[in-house]
Amino acid sequence: MAETAPLPPSESIHQAGGGQPAVEDVTIKQIRTSTLQYLEKIYATYASPADKHWRKDSIVEFLHHVQADKVTDPSGDIATRDSLDFAGFLHYMTSSASNVLAPAVSDPLHLSWPLASYYISSSHNTYLTGNQLNSDSDADAYRNVLLRGCRCVEIDVWDGDESDAETSDSSDSSDDDEARELKAIRKKSRSEKIASKLPGSLASRLSKRLTGKGATETDSAAEKKEGDSILGAPLKKTLSPQPLLVEPRVLHGYTLTKEVSFREVCVAIRDNAFIVTDLPLIVSLEVHCSQEQQEAMVRIINEVWAGYLLPPPKEDAKFLPAPGDLRHKILVKVKYAPPHAAASAADEESEDRLPPGAASDPASKTTTTTTQQKVKKASKIIQALSALGVYTRGVSFKSLSQPEATMPTHIFSLSEGGVAEVHENEAAKLFEHNREYLMRTYPSGMRIGSSNLDPVAFWRKGIQIVALNWQKWDEGMMLNEGMFAGTGGYVLKPEGYRGRKPVVVDNNEKKVAPLPASETILHQTLDLSITVYAAQNLPMPEDDDKESGFKPYVKIELHTEPPHDEHLSVTGTAPGSTSTRAKEGEYKARTKTQRGIHPDFKSETLAVAKGVSGVVPELSFVRFLVKDDEIGRDDLAAWACIRLDRLRSGYRFVHLFDNEGRESDGVLLVKVDKKLS
């Protein structure tokens, strides 16, 4: 898999990810002949034979019975017209009113529930620009995900290198031949040392990545399934003065990933945290620092994030606050050290990295003793650092019955394998915990290529923070975009998945009491068919430049939980795999293959789902995949992912992203027939 530079901050805002505000004016500037012919037929169906115009009754029938538009939907001005000509119809169809994606709910009341009642768009190992073994750490990675709407980022913090204090304002001081030679020797020695401690298969993969040799066609296909792409090598950094004191650094421990200073990361977060949304940002700190370097962390955080941090609470919170009450605030997630006590700094996410002599098996139901080994004894979290975690106090998970499991401000972090183990033994208890309290899950450390787990399987468990590798374009990130598109990174859980909501019962004494929570989850039965008419301006797969050789087809997949399984099921995906249960199941269909970037799909109707029961629309997704029909692997050209409750009925345009998640001019003209009962 080739690694490419991440988009610059100015372009990142136009890249998918999950959470950035929707572009209000999504218009189509030109209609191609292949698409125009179908729009003419649709218009003619409702036009008066006399003057070829639509009358008032035809407009009403089309908007309310065919398009199923609500009164509040943006139907342009045609809903109030007495007649409509073809030019007016084209204006409607090329406007945002015909977008297959319904706008996100903007009701302020949807931001008034406690934090645990939301799904939160989240990033794993945010600092990395590519794979988990030897890519760069870069502050630009934080700018990238924040401008794409991410609301929870991760920082792995380690002691600074003594050599950091000796660097100057210029990068030229390390460019002489001797320095480069010494650096190469150190890197080779370090890589050989790490490789010698890894299992044979991992050591081999590490060697291939470092040397660029030995990659096979099979390796390439596995790394580039369904158009996945690594947003790899960083942009050239803007030079900034280096500190004279040794300060903490950010990197992926026990790997060959290159580092970036903790201060630089904090500055990047401050400068980009609230550009696309003012909703709170959670910063998850994984601390591997000595107490002295933790003091430096506290100093940097208070200095750089001044004005964005929460003040120390006068007393422990009885309920989590609502995101609407935390606008422009940075919430620090850090290991909790109770007063007059201390917590181990590095006992969370041990499965997230590979310490020498250890390998984590995500399929295993237990964490091995070797995985829990630490190269050196972890320092304790100092009180000054722990105190920064006001509403997001990291607590090491032991069981759902441990005393901290009912502390309103606690948050557990479990790997995908850890969630599977807990779910197998205590599925109902896990779900109940996540109605009231925060939980975070993250990919297995074995996903060295930065592949992603299936986030929907974990959202169904009520887990709020499902951290994904935003460096990688795959199915997991498409589903994340489907969940969070246009929301600001916070999505209110469906009814039945939320906990109690506190309300004020005495204004004078500011007393609050919880409202009873609904335990009823509405499961519905779905019938879904989609007619694909035509497409235009389709982007082609990476490295393809000949339109004549492009043979696109449209594949549509429904991602929903199996009948009778409901919220008590969990299915993750194996490391290195981008498959999911829904993808491998029965709810998918594809068109016949056509040619060119403006193909006519000849009104082909795809019966995606018939009588599928147990559907929760807010946790079900429809993916549109445009692929190139080739011998062997069919490369991804374009895609869209729509949450089922936001999938509009009727004649619609599907606006497509390219295979690297960038907005494109590509659209599909479709007719959606959706029935939920």
C-alpha positions in Angstrom: 0.0 0.0 0.0 1.5 3.3 -1.0 1.6 6.0 1.5 0.6 9.5 0.5 0.8 12.9 2.3 -2.2 13.9 4.4 -4.3 16.7 3.1 -3.2 20.2 4.1 -5.4 21.8 6.8 -7.1 24.0 4.2 -8.2 20.9 2.3 -8.9 18.6 5.2 -12.2 20.3 5.9 -13.4 18.9 2.5 -12.4 15.4 3.4 -14.7 12.8 5.0 -14.1 11.5 8.5 -17.1 12.1 10.7 -18.4 15.2 12.4 -17.6 18.3 10.4 -20.7 20.5 9.7 -22.5 19.7 6.6 -22.1 21.9 3.6 -25.4 23.6 3.3 -25.2 24.5 -0.4 -24.6 21.1 -2.0 -25.4 21.8 -5.6 -24.8 20.1 -9.0 -23.5 22.6 -11.5 -24.0 20.7 -14.7 -26.2 17.8 -15.8 -24.8 15.3 -18.2 -26.8 13.7 -21.0 -26.9 10.3 -19.3 -28.5 11.8 -16.3 -30.7 14.4 -18.1 -32.7 11.8 -20.0 -34.0 10.4 -16.7 -34.8 13.7 -15.2 -36.9 14.5 -18.3 -38.8 11.3 -17.9 -39.5 11.9 -14.2 -40.7 15.4 -15.0 -43.0 14.2 -17.8 -44.6 11.7 -15.5 -46.2 14.5 -13.5 -46.6 17.2 -16.1 -49.9 18.3 -17.5 -50.5 17.1 -21.1 -51.8 20.5 -22.0 -48.8 22.8 -21.3 -46.2 20.3 -20.0 -46.2 22.1 -16.6 -46.7 20.7 -13.1 -49.9 21.8 -11.4 -50.2 22.4 -7.7 -51.6 19.0 -7.0 -48.7 17.3 -8.9 -46.2 19.3 -6.9 -47.8 18.3 -3.6 -48.0 14.6 -4.7 -44.4 14.5 -5.8 -43.0 16.2 -2.7 -45.1 14.4 -0.1 -45.8 11.0 -1.6 -42.8 10.3 -3.8 -40.1 12.3 -2.0 -41.7 11.8 1.4 -40.5 15.3 2.3 -41.6 16.7 5.6 -42.9 20.3 5.9 -39.6 21.4 7.4 -37.5 19.8 4.7 -35.6 22.1 2.3 -37.8 21.7 -0.8 -36.7 25.0 -2.2 -39.5 27.2 -3.1 -41.4 24.7 -5.2 -43.7 23.6 -2.4 -45.4 27.0 -2.5 -45.7 27.3 -6.2 -48.9 26.9 -8.2 -47.1 25.5 -11.2 -43.6 24.3 -12.1 -41.8 24.2 -15.4 -38.8 21.9 -16.3 -36.3 24.6 -15.4 -37.8 24.9 -12.0 -37.7 21.1 -11.5 -34.0 21.0 -12.6 -33.3 23.7 -10.1 -34.9 21.7 -7.3 -33.2 18.4 -8.4 -29.7 20.0 -8.5 -30.1 21.8 -5.2 -29.4 20.4 -1.7 -33.2 19.6 -1.5 -32.6 16.5 -3.5 -29.6 15.2 -1.6 -30.1 11.6 -0.5 -28.6 12.5 2.9 -31.1 14.3 5.2 -29.7 17.2 7.2 -28.5 16.3 10.8 -30.8 17.3 13.6 -30.0 20.8 14.8 -32.3 21.0 17.8 -30.4 22.4 20.8 -32.3 19.9 23.0 -30.3 17.1 21.4 -27.2 18.5 23.1 -28.8 18.6 26.6 -28.2 15.0 27.6 -25.3 13.8 29.7 -22.1 13.0 27.8 -22.6 9.2 28.2 -25.8 9.6 26.0 -23.8 10.4 22.9 -21.6 8.7 20.3 -18.5 10.7 19.9 -16.3 10.8 16.8 -12.9 9.5 17.9 -9.4 8.9 16.6 -6.9 6.3 17.7 -3.1 7.1 17.8 -3.9 10.4 16.3 -0.3 11.5 16.0 0.6 8.7 13.4 0.5 9.5 9.7 0.5 5.9 8.5 1.1 2.4 9.8 1.7 1.6 13.5 5.3 0.4 13.2 7.5 2.9 11.4 5.4 5.9 10.2 5.9 9.5 11.4 4.3 11.3 14.3 3.2 14.7 13.2 1.2 17.6 14.7 -0.4 18.0 11.2 -2.2 14.7 11.9 -4.1 16.5 14.7 -5.0 19.4 12.5 -6.2 17.0 9.8 -8.6 15.1 12.0 -9.9 18.1 13.9 -10.8 19.9 10.7 -12.7 16.8 9.6 -14.8 16.9 12.8 -13.1 14.5 15.2 -14.0 15.2 18.9 -11.7 12.8 20.7 -8.0 12.6 19.9 -5.2 10.5 21.5 -1.7 11.5 22.6 0.9 8.9 23.7 3.4 10.9 25.8 6.9 9.7 26.7 9.9 11.2 28.4 11.8 13.7 26.3 15.2 12.9 24.8 18.1 14.7 26.4 19.3 15.7 22.9 16.1 17.8 22.5 17.5 20.4 24.8 20.5 20.8 22.6 18.6 21.5 19.4 18.4 25.0 17.9 15.8 26.9 15.9 17.1 25.5 12.7 16.8 22.0 11.3 20.1 22.3 9.5 22.1 21.4 12.6 21.3 17.7 12.1 22.0 17.7 8.4 25.7 17.1 8.4 27.0 13.7 7.1 28.2 12.5 10.5 24.9 13.2 12.2 23.0 11.5 9.5 25.3 8.5 9.6 25.0 8.1 13.4 21.2 8.5 13.1 21.1 5.7 10.5 23.2 3.4 12.7 20.9 4.1 15.7 17.8 3.5 13.6 19.1 0.2 12.2 20.2 -1.0 15.7 16.8 -0.1 17.1 14.9 -1.8 14.3 17.0 -5.0 14.6 16.4 -5.0 18.4 12.7 -4.6 18.0 12.4 -7.1 15.2 14.3 -9.7 17.2 11.7 -9.5 19.9 8.7 -9.8 17.6 7.0 -13.0 16.3 8.4 -14.1 13.0 5.5 -12.9 10.9 5.6 -9.4 12.4 9.3 -9.2 12.2 9.1 -10.1 8.5 6.4 -7.4 7.9 8.5 -4.9 9.7 11.6 -5.7 7.6 9.5 -5.3 4.4 8.3 -1.9 5.5 11.7 -0.7 6.3 13.5 -2.0 3.3 10.7 -1.8 0.8 11.6 -5.3 -0.4 9.8 -8.6 -0.4 6.3 -7.2 -0.9 4.2 -9.6 -2.8 1.1 -9.1 -4.9 -0.9 -10.9 -2.2 0.4 -8.4 0.4 -0.6 -5.5 -1.7 -4.0 -6.8 -2.3 -4.6 -7.4 1.4 -3.4 -3.9 2.2 -5.5 -2.3 -0.4 -8.9 -4.0 -0.1 -11.9 -1.9 -1.1 -9.8 1.2 -1.9 -8.3 1.6 1.5 -5.6 4.2 1.5 -3.0 5.2 4.1 -2.8 9.0 4.5 0.9 8.5 5.3 4.0 10.7 5.0 3.5 14.0 6.8 3.7 17.4 5.2 6.9 19.4 5.7 6.7 20.9 9.1 6.8 24.6 9.7 9.9 25.3 11.8 9.3 26.5 15.3 11.7 27.3 18.1 12.7 24.3 20.2 12.5 24.5 24.0 15.8 24.7 25.9 14.5 22.4 28.6 13.8 18.7 28.0 10.1 18.3 27.3 7.9 15.3 26.7 7.6 13.8 23.3 4.8 12.0 21.4 5.3 8.7 19.6 4.1 5.1 19.5 6.1 3.2 22.1 8.3 0.1 21.2 8.1 0.9 17.5 10.1 2.8 14.9 7.6 5.6 14.6 9.2 9.0 14.6 8.4 11.5 17.3 7.0 15.0 17.7 7.1 17.2 20.7 4.3 17.3 23.2 4.2 21.0 23.1 3.8 21.1 19.3 0.9 18.7 19.5 -0.8 20.8 22.2 -0.4 23.9 20.1 -1.9 22.2 17.0 -4.8 21.0 19.1 -5.4 24.5 20.5 -5.3 26.2 17.1 -7.7 23.7 15.4 -9.9 22.4 18.1 -12.9 24.7 17.5 -12.7 25.7 13.9 -15.4 23.5 12.5 -17.4 23.0 15.7 -17.6 24.5 19.2 -18.6 21.2 20.9 -16.2 19.9 23.5 -13.0 18.1 22.5 -11.8 15.1 24.6 -8.0 14.7 24.7 -7.0 11.1 25.8 -3.6 11.1 27.4 -1.7 7.8 27.6 1.2 8.7 29.9 4.5 6.9 30.0 6.5 9.7 31.6 8.5 10.1 34.8 7.1 12.3 37.5 9.4 15.1 36.4 8.2 14.9 32.8 4.6 14.7 34.0 5.2 18.0 35.8 6.3 19.4 32.4 3.1 18.1 30.8 1.0 19.9 33.4 3.0 23.1 32.8 2.6 22.9 29.0 -1.1 22.0 29.2 -1.9 24.9 31.5 0.1 27.3 29.4 -1.1 26.3 25.9 -4.7 25.4 26.7 -5.4 28.3 29.1 -9.0 29.3 28.8 -10.1 26.0 27.4 -9.7 23.8 30.5 -12.3 23.1 33.1 -11.8 24.6 36.5 -11.2 22.2 39.4 -14.6 21.0 40.7 -15.7 22.0 44.2 -17.2 18.6 44.7 -17.4 15.4 42.7 -20.1 15.5 40.0 -23.3 13.5 40.5 -24.0 13.5 36.8 -22.0 14.0 33.7 -22.6 17.4 32.0 -24.2 17.9 28.6 -22.0 18.7 25.5 -24.1 21.8 25.0 -22.8 23.1 28.4 -19.2 22.4 27.5 -18.7 24.4 24.3 -15.2 25.5 23.6 -13.8 23.3 26.3 -11.0 20.7 26.2 -11.7 17.7 28.4 -8.6 15.9 29.5 -8.9 12.1 29.8 -6.1 10.9 32.1 -5.6 8.2 34.6 -7.4 8.9 37.8 -5.4 9.1 41.0 -7.6 9.6 44.0 -6.5 12.2 46.5 -3.6 11.0 48.7 -3.1 8.1 46.3 -1.5 7.4 43.0 -2.3 5.5 39.9 0.0 3.7 37.5 0.6 5.8 34.5 0.7 3.2 31.9 -1.6 0.3 32.7 -4.3 1.2 30.1 -4.0 0.2 26.5 -1.2 -2.3 27.0 -2.6 -4.3 24.2 -2.2 -1.2 21.9 1.5 -1.7 21.5 4.0 -4.6 21.3 6.6 -4.4 24.1 9.6 -6.5 23.5 8.9 -10.2 23.8 5.2 -9.8 23.7 2.5 -10.1 21.1 -1.2 -9.5 21.6 -3.8 -11.8 20.0 -7.1 -10.0 19.4 -8.9 -13.2 19.0 -7.9 -14.4 22.5 -10.5 -14.0 25.2 -7.9 -13.3 27.9 -4.9 -10.9 28.1 -1.7 -12.9 28.3 0.8 -12.3 31.1 3.5 -11.4 28.6 1.3 -8.7 27.1 1.0 -7.1 30.5 4.8 -7.0 31.0 6.3 -3.6 31.1 9.8 -2.9 30.0 10.3 -0.8 33.0 8.2 -0.1 36.0 5.6 2.5 35.2 5.7 5.8 37.0 2.7 6.9 39.1 0.4 9.6 37.8 1.0 12.8 39.8 -1.9 14.5 41.4 -1.5 17.7 39.4 -1.9 15.8 36.1 -4.7 13.6 37.4 -6.6 16.6 38.6 -6.9 17.8 35.0 -9.3 14.9 34.3 -12.6 16.4 35.6 -15.3 14.5 33.8 -13.1 11.9 32.0 -11.2 10.1 34.7 -9.5 7.1 33.3 -9.9 4.0 35.5 -8.2 0.6 34.8 -10.9 -1.9 34.0 -11.1 -5.0 36.2 -14.8 -5.8 36.2 -18.1 -4.1 35.8 -18.6 -4.6 39.5 -15.5 -2.7 40.7 -16.3 0.3 43.0 -15.3 2.8 40.4 -17.8 1.4 37.9 -20.5 3.6 39.4 -18.4 6.8 39.7 -20.2 9.2 37.4 -16.9 10.7 36.0 -15.0 7.4 35.3 -14.2 6.1 31.8 -13.1 2.6 31.0 -10.8 1.9 28.0 -10.9 -1.6 26.6 -9.4 -3.0 23.4 -11.7 -4.6 20.8 -10.7 -8.0 22.3 -11.4 -6.8 25.8 -14.9 -5.7 24.8 -15.6 -9.1 23.2 -14.5 -10.9 26.4 -16.7 -8.8 28.7 -19.6 -9.0 26.3 -19.4 -12.8 26.1 -19.6 -13.1 29.9 -21.8 -10.1 30.8 -23.5 -8.7 27.7 -26.5 -7.2 29.5 -24.4 -5.7 32.3 -22.0 -4.1 29.7 -24.9 -2.5 27.9 -26.4 -1.2 31.1 -23.1 0.3 32.2 -22.8 2.2 28.9 -26.2 3.7 29.2 -25.0 5.8 32.2 -21.2 5.9 32.0 -18.4 6.5 29.5 -16.4 3.7 27.8 -13.8 3.9 25.1 -12.6 1.1 22.8 -9.6 1.0 20.4 -8.1 -1.3 17.8 -5.9 -4.2 18.6 -2.2 -3.5 18.6 -1.9 -6.3 16.0 -3.4 -4.0 13.4 0.0 -2.7 12.4 -1.3 -1.6 9.0 -3.7 0.8 10.8 -6.8 -1.2 9.7 -10.0 -0.6 11.6 -12.5 -2.5 13.6 -16.2 -2.4 12.7 -17.4 0.6 14.8 -21.1 -0.2 14.5 -20.7 -3.5 16.5 -19.4 -1.4 19.4 -21.9 1.4 19.1 -24.6 -1.2 19.5 -23.0 -2.1 22.8 -23.6 1.6 23.8 -19.9 2.4 23.7 -19.6 6.1 23.2 -16.0 6.5 22.1 -14.9 4.0 19.4 -11.4 5.1 18.4 -10.5 4.5 14.7 -7.3 4.9 12.7 -8.1 8.0 10.7 -4.9 7.4 8.7 -6.6 4.5 6.9 -9.4 4.7 4.4 -11.5 1.6 4.9 -14.9 0.4 5.7 -14.6 1.5 9.4 -14.0 5.1 8.4 -16.8 5.1 5.9 -19.2 4.0 8.6 -17.8 6.7 10.9 -18.6 9.2 8.2 -22.1 7.8 7.9 -22.7 8.1 11.7 -21.3 11.6 12.2 -21.7 13.5 8.9 -22.7 17.1 9.6 -23.2 16.6 13.4 -20.2 18.3 14.9 -19.0 15.0 16.2 -21.7 14.2 18.7 -24.7 12.0 17.9 -27.5 11.4 20.5 -28.0 7.7 21.1 -31.3 6.2 20.1 -34.0 5.8 22.8 -33.3 2.8 25.0 -29.5 3.3 24.7 -29.4 6.4 26.9 -29.3 6.7 30.6 -31.1 9.1 33.0 -31.3 12.8 32.2 -30.9 15.1 35.2 -33.4 18.0 35.5 -33.5 20.9 37.9 -36.1 20.4 40.6 -35.3 23.4 42.8 -33.9 26.5 41.1 -33.1 28.2 44.4 -30.9 25.3 45.7 -29.9 24.2 42.2 -30.9 20.6 42.9 -31.2 18.1 40.1 -32.9 14.8 39.9 -32.8 12.2 37.1 -35.7 11.5 34.9 -36.4 7.8 34.5 -34.7 6.4 31.4 -36.6 4.5 28.7 -35.4 1.0 28.4 -37.4 0.3 25.3 -35.4 0.0 22.0 -37.5 0.3 18.9 -36.7 -2.4 16.5 -38.4 -2.1 13.1 -38.8 -4.2 10.0 -37.2 -2.9 6.8 -38.0 -3.2 3.1 -35.4 -1.3 0.9 -35.0 -1.2 -2.8 -32.9 1.3 -4.8 -33.2 2.0 -8.5 -29.9 3.2 -10.0 -30.5 5.4 -13.1 -27.2 7.0 -14.0 -24.0 8.6 -12.7 -21.8 11.5 -13.8 -18.3 12.8 -13.1 -17.3 9.6 -11.3 -13.8 9.8 -9.9 -11.6 6.9 -11.1 -9.5 4.6 -8.9 -6.0 5.7 -7.9 -3.5 5.5 -10.7 -6.2 5.0 -13.4 -6.2 7.8 -16.0 -7.9 6.3 -19.0 -11.7 6.8 -19.0 -12.1 4.2 -21.8 -10.8 1.5 -19.6 -13.0 2.4 -16.6 -15.8 -0.1 -16.1 -17.9 1.0 -13.1 -20.6 -0.8 -11.3 -22.6 0.2 -8.2 -22.7 -2.1 -5.1 -25.1 -1.3 -2.3 -24.7 -2.8 1.2 -27.0 -2.6 4.2 -25.2 -2.8 7.5 -27.5 -3.8 10.2 -27.5 -6.4 13.1 -28.9 -9.8 12.3 -32.5 -10.6 13.3 -32.9 -11.9 16.9 -29.4 -10.8 17.8 -30.2 -7.1 18.5 -28.0 -5.1 20.9 -26.6 -8.2 22.7 -24.5 -9.2 19.7 -21.0 -8.0 19.0 -18.8 -8.9 16.1 -15.4 -7.4 15.5 -13.2 -7.9 12.4 -9.9 -9.6 12.3 -6.8 -7.5 12.1 -5.8 -6.9 8.5 -9.3 -7.6 7.4 -11.9 -5.0 6.3 -14.8 -7.4 6.2 -17.8 -7.1 8.5 -20.8 -9.3 9.2 -23.1 -7.2 7.2 -20.7 -7.1 4.3 -20.5 -10.9 4.2 -24.2 -11.3 4.8 -27.2 -11.2 2.6 -28.0 -7.5 2.5 -26.1 -6.4 -0.6 -26.7 -6.1 -4.3 -24.9 -4.7 -7.3 -25.7 -3.3 -10.8 -24.4 -4.6 -14.1 -21.1 -3.1 -15.3 -21.2 -0.1 -17.6 -18.4 2.1 -19.1 -17.0 5.6 -18.6 -17.2 8.3 -16.0 -20.8 9.3 -17.0 -22.4 5.8 -17.1 -26.0 5.0 -17.8 -27.1 2.2 -15.4 -30.4 1.8 -17.2 -32.8 2.1 -14.3 -31.6 -1.1 -12.7 -33.5 -1.8 -9.4 -31.7 -3.5 -6.6 -33.7 -5.2 -3.9 -31.3 -4.6 -1.0 -33.5 -5.8 1.9 -36.9 -7.5 2.2 -38.6 -7.9 5.5 -35.5 -7.5 7.5 -36.5 -7.4 11.2 -34.7 -6.1 14.3 -33.5 -2.9 12.6 -32.6 0.2 14.6 -32.4 2.9 11.9 -30.0 5.1 13.9 -27.5 2.2 14.0 -28.0 0.9 10.5 -26.1 2.1 7.4 -26.4 2.0 3.6 -23.1 2.1 1.7 -22.9 3.0 -2.0 -19.7 1.7 -3.5 -18.7 2.5 -7.1 -16.1 -0.1 -8.2 -14.0 -0.7 -11.3 -14.8 -4.2 -12.8 -11.4 -5.7 -13.4 -9.8 -9.1 -13.5 -9.0 -10.0 -9.9 -9.5 -7.2 -7.4 -12.1 -4.6 -8.2 -10.7 -1.2 -7.1 -12.9 1.3 -5.3 -13.5 4.5 -7.3 -16.1 6.3 -5.1 -18.4 5.8 -2.2 -21.0 7.3 0.1 -22.3 6.0 3.5 -25.7 7.1 4.8 -27.3 6.3 8.1 -30.6 4.6 7.5 -32.6 7.2 9.5 -31.1 9.9 7.3 -31.6 8.1 4.0 -34.2 10.1 2.1 -36.9 8.4 -0.1 -37.7 9.3 -3.6 -35.6 10.6 -6.5 -32.3 11.7 -5.1 -28.7 12.4 -5.9 -26.0 10.5 -4.0 -23.0 12.8 -3.6 -19.8 10.7 -3.7 -16.4 10.8 -2.1 -13.3 9.5 -3.9 -11.3 6.6 -2.7 -9.3 8.8 -0.4 -12.3 10.3 1.2 -12.2 13.6 -0.6 -15.4 15.3 -1.8 -15.8 14.8 -5.6 -18.2 16.0 -8.3 -19.4 12.5 -8.8 -23.1 11.8 -8.2 -25.5 8.9 -8.7 -29.2 9.5 -9.6 -31.3 7.0 -7.7 -34.8 6.3 -6.5 -35.0 5.1 -2.9 -38.0 3.1 -1.8 -37.7 2.6 2.0 -40.4 1.2 4.3 -40.0 0.9 8.0 -42.7 -0.8 10.0 
